[in-house]
Amino acid sequence: MKRLCILILTIVCLGVYQNTYAEIRNGYDHELKAAQQKMDNLNEIAKGDLNSEQHIRIKKWLKSVYKTAEKLRENQVKTQALIEKFRSIDPDLYHEINTIQDSEGNETDVYIKVVDNLGPGLDGATNVSHSIDNKNVYSSEYGDYSVSVKITHTNQIIALRVLVHELGHVRYQVPHLAEYTTYYKQAYQDSNRIGHHANDPSYQSVKATLVAFIASCRENNSEMRWMAQNKYRKILALKQED
């Protein structure tokens, strides 16, 4: 039993890797890798000298981890498809976000996730947080030098528009984080439109980013035909913006 506990502890305590190059990243990649490692480790444990009770316990854990991995894989595929669609439509904006730096010149990873639900009335969200050691350094659940962007996925065109909207926030907030967090705390103490006041510089960036993205769509005939065939084609229009 002691050996089993040590091995399980090893599974739980898998090291978190550090990225050496900043870029747009699929937020599910590391979770999926960790889930696969857990399954591999559990399968190795199952080959050992275990009693029947331990075998049953390992089998239950494997079933649970497998179910989690399947859901992660499904969302990872949706997320990657959205990222690739965005890159194909506007490679210039993709490159800008892919190499975005904070005010001190630190490259910042942008982690994107397609999720099932963000709560009532929310189609997308970008975290606003800085490192405890440096107010200029963006921080998220992925660590310092990272931004977390989450998008609900009902339709690829809607999700694409929401992604560009959130990246408009990223585009401003990463290089202006210290001053923006000060503004953010003051402006949204009693508000249900967080991040979207008319004079919010991050929101102004959202509008400018959507305009530029729409222009890129118009220059890309194949993508415009793809959008025209969808009943939600007008979703990219700026007049739809809140």
C-alpha positions in Angstrom: 0.0 0.0 0.0 2.9 2.4 0.8 4.4 1.8 -2.6 1.0 2.5 -4.2 0.6 5.8 -2.3 4.1 6.9 -3.4 3.4 6.1 -7.0 0.0 8.0 -6.9 1.8 11.0 -5.3 4.2 10.9 -8.2 1.2 11.1 -10.6 -0.4 14.0 -8.8 2.9 16.0 -8.5 3.8 16.1 -12.2 6.0 19.0 -12.9 4.6 22.1 -14.7 6.8 22.9 -17.6 8.0 26.4 -18.5 7.7 27.8 -22.0 10.8 29.3 -23.5 9.1 31.0 -26.5 6.0 33.2 -26.1 3.2 32.6 -28.5 -0.5 31.8 -28.9 -1.1 28.5 -27.2 -3.8 26.0 -26.9 -4.8 26.1 -23.3 -5.6 22.3 -23.3 -2.3 21.0 -24.5 -0.6 20.8 -21.1 -3.7 19.4 -19.4 -4.1 16.8 -22.0 -0.4 15.8 -21.7 -0.8 15.6 -17.9 -3.9 13.4 -18.3 -2.1 11.1 -20.7 0.8 10.8 -18.3 -1.5 9.9 -15.4 -3.1 7.2 -17.5 0.4 5.8 -18.5 1.5 5.9 -14.8 -1.7 4.2 -13.6 -1.3 1.5 -16.3 2.2 0.9 -15.1 1.0 0.6 -11.5 -1.7 -1.8 -12.6 1.0 -4.2 -13.9 2.6 -4.4 -10.4 2.0 -6.7 -7.5 -1.3 -5.4 -6.2 -4.1 -7.1 -4.3 -7.7 -7.2 -5.7 -8.8 -4.1 -3.8 -5.9 -2.1 -5.2 -6.6 -3.3 -8.7 -10.2 -2.2 -8.4 -9.1 1.2 -7.2 -6.7 1.7 -10.0 -9.3 0.6 -12.5 -11.7 3.2 -11.2 -9.1 5.9 -11.3 -8.2 4.9 -14.9 -11.8 5.2 -16.0 -12.1 8.6 -14.4 -8.9 9.9 -15.9 -9.9 8.5 -19.3 -13.2 10.3 -19.2 -11.5 13.5 -18.3 -9.0 13.1 -21.1 -11.7 12.5 -23.7 -13.4 15.8 -22.8 -10.1 17.6 -22.8 -9.3 16.1 -26.2 -12.6 17.3 -27.6 -12.1 20.8 -26.4 -8.5 20.8 -27.5 -9.6 20.0 -31.0 -12.2 22.7 -31.0 -9.7 25.2 -29.7 -7.1 24.4 -32.2 -9.6 24.6 -35.1 -10.5 28.1 -33.9 -6.9 29.2 -33.6 -6.1 27.9 -37.1 -9.2 29.6 -38.6 -8.1 32.9 -37.0 -4.6 32.5 -38.3 -5.7 31.8 -41.8 -8.0 34.8 -42.0 -5.7 37.4 -40.4 -2.1 36.3 -40.3 -0.9 39.8 -39.4 -3.0 40.1 -36.3 -2.1 36.5 -35.4 1.6 37.4 -35.6 1.1 40.5 -33.5 -0.6 38.6 -30.7 1.8 35.7 -31.1 4.8 37.9 -30.4 3.1 40.4 -28.0 5.3 41.9 -25.3 4.7 43.8 -22.1 6.1 47.3 -21.4 9.4 45.8 -20.3 9.9 43.8 -23.5 8.9 40.4 -22.0 7.1 38.2 -24.5 3.8 37.0 -23.1 2.1 33.7 -23.9 -1.6 33.9 -24.8 -3.4 30.7 -23.8 -6.8 30.2 -25.6 -9.5 27.7 -24.5 -12.9 26.9 -26.0 -15.1 26.1 -23.0 -18.7 24.9 -22.6 -19.9 27.7 -20.3 -18.6 30.9 -18.8 -21.7 31.9 -16.9 -24.8 33.8 -17.8 -24.4 36.4 -20.6 -20.7 35.6 -21.1 -19.3 34.5 -24.4 -15.7 35.3 -23.7 -13.3 36.4 -21.0 -9.8 37.6 -20.6 -8.1 37.6 -17.2 -6.7 40.9 -15.8 -4.0 40.1 -13.4 -0.3 41.0 -12.8 2.6 39.2 -11.2 2.9 39.6 -7.4 6.5 40.7 -8.1 6.0 43.1 -11.0 2.9 45.1 -12.0 4.0 45.2 -15.6 4.1 41.4 -16.0 0.9 39.7 -16.9 0.0 36.6 -14.9 -2.7 33.9 -15.2 -3.4 30.4 -14.1 -0.6 29.4 -16.5 1.9 31.5 -14.5 3.7 34.8 -15.0 4.2 36.1 -18.6 0.8 34.6 -19.7 -2.7 35.7 -20.5 -5.8 33.4 -20.2 -8.5 33.8 -22.9 -11.7 31.6 -22.7 -14.3 31.4 -25.4 -17.7 29.6 -25.5 -18.3 27.7 -28.7 -21.8 27.6 -30.1 -20.8 28.3 -33.7 -17.4 28.9 -35.3 -18.2 32.3 -36.7 -19.6 33.5 -33.3 -16.6 32.0 -31.5 -14.2 33.6 -34.0 -15.7 37.1 -33.5 -15.6 36.6 -29.7 -12.0 35.5 -29.9 -11.0 38.6 -31.9 -12.9 40.7 -29.4 -10.9 39.2 -26.5 -7.6 39.5 -28.4 -8.5 43.2 -28.8 -8.3 43.4 -25.0 -5.1 41.4 -25.0 -3.6 43.8 -27.6 -4.0 46.7 -25.2 -3.7 45.2 -21.8 -0.4 43.4 -22.1 1.7 46.4 -23.0 -0.2 48.7 -20.7 -0.9 46.4 -17.8 0.2 48.5 -14.8 -1.7 51.6 -15.8 -4.7 49.6 -17.0 -5.1 47.6 -13.8 -5.2 50.9 -11.9 -7.9 52.2 -14.2 -9.8 48.9 -14.1 -10.0 48.8 -10.3 -11.3 52.4 -10.2 -13.7 52.2 -13.2 -15.4 48.9 -12.4 -16.1 49.0 -8.7 -19.9 49.1 -9.2 -20.4 48.0 -12.8 -21.9 45.0 -14.7 -20.2 46.0 -18.0 -16.6 45.3 -16.9 -14.1 46.2 -19.5 -16.6 47.9 -21.8 -17.1 51.5 -20.7 -17.1 53.8 -23.7 -13.8 55.5 -22.5 -12.1 52.3 -21.5 -8.8 52.2 -23.6 -9.0 48.4 -23.7 -12.5 48.5 -25.2 -11.4 51.1 -27.7 -8.7 48.5 -28.7 -11.4 45.9 -29.1 -13.3 48.1 -31.6 -10.2 48.9 -33.6 -9.2 45.3 -33.7 -12.6 44.2 -35.0 -12.5 46.8 -37.7 -9.0 45.6 -38.8 -10.2 42.0 -38.7 -13.2 42.7 -40.8 -11.0 44.4 -43.4 -8.8 41.3 -43.5 -12.0 39.2 -44.0 -12.9 41.3 -47.0 -9.5 40.9 -48.5 -9.8 37.1 -48.2 -12.4 36.1 -50.8 -12.4 32.4 -49.9 -13.1 33.2 -46.2 -15.8 35.7 -47.2 -17.6 33.0 -49.2 -17.3 30.7 -46.2 -18.9 33.4 -44.0 -21.6 34.3 -46.5 -22.8 30.7 -46.5 -23.5 30.8 -42.8 -26.7 32.3 -41.4 -24.6 34.0 -38.7 -22.5 36.0 -41.3 -23.5 39.4 -39.9 -22.1 38.5 -36.5 -18.8 40.1 -37.4 -20.3 43.5 -38.2 -19.1 46.2 -35.8 -22.7 47.4 -35.3 -23.2 44.1 -33.3 -20.6 45.3 -30.8 -22.0 46.3 -27.4 
